[in-house]
């Protein structure tokens, strides 16, 4: 019974970390766009124009489902091999964000190769990976007894 509780607790920790990472991967670009628009044009009203009640929950749900197909295996590998380094999760987040932005139709709004756009996606993914590491990644593999870093 104790082992079942430990597995359940770890699964919940992974799920909470994943949800927080998804929220970060959506909020960072929105906040960066608002910040860039505000600094460049003095238009700070964009934050009020975003549809927080309908678009945001749908975006979170879409990203959670689609990104899990990309990042799920990376989380599984981290758990099995006890990978606990923040760099692994930051790179995984950046790669996932770029792959999601390029491969998922409509998410990039007609993707054209643009290094600035790829950097934008990488920044959001790196932030999301770091948040996941803070909440769940630091203790990856704790149930397998692995101490590798």
C-alpha positions as CSV (number, residue, x, y, z in Angstrom):
1,X,0.0,0.0,0.0
2,X,2.9,2.4,0.8
3,X,4.4,1.8,-2.7
4,X,1.0,2.6,-4.3
5,X,0.8,5.8,-2.3
6,X,4.3,6.8,-3.4
7,X,3.6,6.1,-7.0
8,X,0.3,8.1,-6.8
9,X,2.1,11.0,-5.2
10,X,4.8,11.0,-7.9
11,X,2.2,10.8,-10.7
12,X,0.3,13.8,-9.2
13,X,3.6,15.7,-8.9
14,X,4.3,15.0,-12.5
15,X,0.8,16.1,-13.6
16,X,1.0,19.3,-11.6
17,X,4.4,20.1,-13.0
18,X,3.2,19.4,-16.5
19,X,0.1,21.6,-16.1
20,X,2.2,24.5,-14.7
21,X,4.7,24.1,-17.6
22,X,1.8,24.3,-20.1
23,X,0.5,27.4,-18.5
24,X,4.0,28.9,-18.6
25,X,4.4,28.0,-22.2
26,X,1.2,29.9,-23.0
27,X,1.6,32.9,-20.7
28,X,5.2,33.7,-21.5
29,X,4.5,34.4,-25.2
30,X,1.4,36.4,-24.4
31,X,3.2,38.5,-21.8
32,X,6.2,38.9,-24.2
33,X,3.9,40.1,-27.0
34,X,2.2,42.5,-24.6
35,X,5.5,43.8,-23.3
36,X,7.0,44.2,-26.8
37,X,3.8,46.0,-28.0
38,X,3.8,48.2,-25.0
39,X,7.4,49.2,-25.2
40,X,7.5,49.7,-28.9
41,X,4.1,51.4,-29.5
42,X,2.9,52.3,-26.0
43,X,-0.1,50.1,-26.5
44,X,-0.6,48.3,-23.2
45,X,-4.3,47.5,-23.8
46,X,-3.5,44.2,-25.5
47,X,-3.7,42.4,-22.2
48,X,-7.3,43.4,-21.9
49,X,-8.1,42.5,-25.5
50,X,-7.0,38.8,-25.0
51,X,-10.0,36.6,-24.5
52,X,-9.0,35.1,-21.1
53,X,-12.4,33.3,-20.5
54,X,-12.7,31.4,-23.8
55,X,-9.5,31.3,-25.7
56,X,-7.2,30.8,-22.8
57,X,-8.8,27.6,-21.4
58,X,-9.1,26.2,-25.0
59,X,-5.5,27.0,-25.7
60,X,-4.4,25.3,-22.4
61,X,-6.4,22.2,-23.3
62,X,-5.1,22.0,-26.9
63,X,-1.5,22.5,-25.8
64,X,-1.8,20.0,-23.0
65,X,-3.0,17.2,-25.3
66,X,-0.8,17.9,-28.3
67,X,2.4,18.7,-26.4
68,X,2.1,15.5,-24.3
69,X,2.6,13.5,-27.5
70,X,6.0,15.2,-27.9
71,X,7.1,15.7,-24.3
72,X,5.6,12.5,-22.8
73,X,8.4,10.2,-23.9
74,X,11.0,12.7,-22.6
75,X,9.3,12.8,-19.2
76,X,9.2,8.9,-19.2
77,X,12.9,8.8,-20.0
78,X,13.7,11.3,-17.3
79,X,11.7,9.2,-14.8
80,X,13.3,5.9,-15.8
81,X,16.9,7.2,-16.0
82,X,16.5,9.6,-13.0
83,X,17.5,12.6,-15.1
84,X,17.4,15.6,-12.7
85,X,19.4,18.3,-14.4
86,X,17.5,21.5,-15.1
87,X,19.3,21.7,-18.5
88,X,17.6,18.5,-19.7
89,X,14.2,19.9,-19.0
90,X,15.0,23.4,-20.4
91,X,16.2,21.8,-23.7
92,X,13.2,19.4,-23.7
93,X,10.8,22.4,-23.2
94,X,12.5,24.4,-26.0
95,X,12.5,21.5,-28.5
96,X,8.8,20.7,-27.6
97,X,7.8,24.3,-28.0
98,X,9.5,24.6,-31.4
99,X,8.1,21.3,-32.6
100,X,4.6,22.1,-31.4
101,X,4.8,25.6,-33.0
102,X,6.0,24.2,-36.3
103,X,4.1,20.9,-36.6
104,X,0.7,21.6,-35.1
105,X,-1.5,23.2,-37.8
106,X,-2.7,26.6,-37.0
107,X,-0.6,27.1,-33.8
108,X,2.0,29.1,-35.6
109,X,-0.4,31.1,-37.8
110,X,1.1,30.0,-41.1
111,X,4.7,29.2,-40.1
112,X,7.4,30.7,-42.3
113,X,11.0,30.0,-41.3
114,X,11.9,32.9,-39.1
115,X,14.8,32.7,-36.6
116,X,13.1,35.3,-34.4
117,X,9.9,33.2,-34.2
118,X,11.9,30.1,-33.4
119,X,13.7,32.0,-30.7
120,X,10.4,33.2,-29.3
121,X,9.2,29.6,-29.2
122,X,12.4,28.4,-27.6
123,X,12.2,31.1,-24.9
124,X,8.6,30.0,-24.0
125,X,9.6,26.3,-24.0
126,X,12.8,26.9,-21.9
127,X,10.7,28.8,-19.3
128,X,8.1,25.9,-19.3
129,X,10.9,23.3,-18.9
130,X,12.4,25.3,-16.0
131,X,9.0,25.5,-14.3
132,X,8.5,21.7,-14.8
133,X,12.0,21.1,-13.3
134,X,11.2,23.2,-10.3
135,X,8.0,21.4,-9.5
136,X,8.7,17.8,-10.7
137,X,11.9,17.4,-12.5
138,X,14.3,17.8,-9.5
139,X,13.0,14.5,-8.1
140,X,12.8,12.5,-11.4
141,X,13.4,8.9,-10.9
142,X,12.8,9.0,-7.1
143,X,10.7,5.8,-7.2
144,X,13.4,3.9,-9.2
145,X,16.0,4.6,-6.6
146,X,18.3,6.2,-9.3
147,X,20.8,8.8,-8.2
148,X,22.1,9.7,-11.6
149,X,22.1,13.3,-12.6
